[in-house]
Amino acid sequence: MTHEIPLPQRMYQMITGFWVTQAVGTFAELGFADQLAHGAQTARALAAKAGTEPEATYRLLRGLASVGVLVQDSTRFQLTPLGATLRIDAPGSMRDMARTMTMAPHWLPWGNLLEAVRTGSRQTGATLGTELFAYYDAHPDVREAFFGAMHGLSMLVASEAPKVYDASAHRELCDVGGSAGTIAAGFLRANPQLAGTVLDRPEVVPMATQAIAEAGLAGRCRAVAGDFFVDVPAADLYVVKHILHDWNDEQCCTLLGNIARSAKPGARVLVIEMVIPEDGSPSVAPLMDLNMLVLLPGRERTAGQYGELFSASGLRLIDVRPTHSPMQVVVAEKG
């Protein structure tokens, strides 16, 4: 006999979902996953290392055990495989994502979702007193967590994208707004004939340069400072990951138009985003779209909407390719 969860109980779980979000974010900020990496510990031991109140720490850990992040054995707590994704050294670590989503620049605007829906306007200015990226510039610690979160998302797709798109015919890759160059590194490892350029803001370049060197790719890849709304380097393969969803259609056409003008003959453009299914099938993309609604001028888009952006920018949509991640690879070519 099947025992379905009553609908009010399911709705209660949805309504109180933010409890779990904040509990995971606090656990990540305190670094407890790394403390538990070598075995189970008591809440009192963890609290002593973190400088937190022991009973409150116990209550936090017990709450997370109830949702599968930890396992509780009497007074000791141990990481589950799910909880281990919050370790700083975990492949595709979600630690910085948990921290970022519970920090002011993401958390506070979501509290104004009602106003965003009423007005159609992002809520960063109303809640932060400034726009999102300006807030990051003024708060380097928050910006560092955000970069870490984006790196974690990039790691989810960095090995996937080279599998779904064969780059063997290309010679020069440009990772537009590529941050630490995680996606570029994935393609360069899979394609020894490729040379790469990571384009990002001046303050990001030192981090990207270091990451490229640590990946052993300094001889084939460089990081350069620039503004993709002004110009992009010449290449025959462009990667644009989680960039277009930040901006409105006009801004996207400016960026894509710059790519089309700089692109070499036969160039391809790989847009990596969460594409909204046009058939309404289950997807995280519509919820990410709400994130864009409260934070930025941008939005998530359907394949058809990406095709319209490409057509207006001198490019042509080829297809959309799924990955084993929340993101898809939208392939376009120079028109």
Helices and strands as residue ranges (DSSP letters): H 7-15, H 17-29, H 32-35, E 41-42, H 43-50, H 54-65, E 70-73, E 76-79, H 81-84, H 95-101, H 104-110, H 113-119, H 124-128, H 132-138, H 140-158, H 161-164, E 172-176, H 182-190, E 195-200, G 202-204, H 205-214, E 221-225, E 237-241, G 244-246, H 249-262, E 268-273, H 285-295, H 303-311, E 315-322, E 328-334
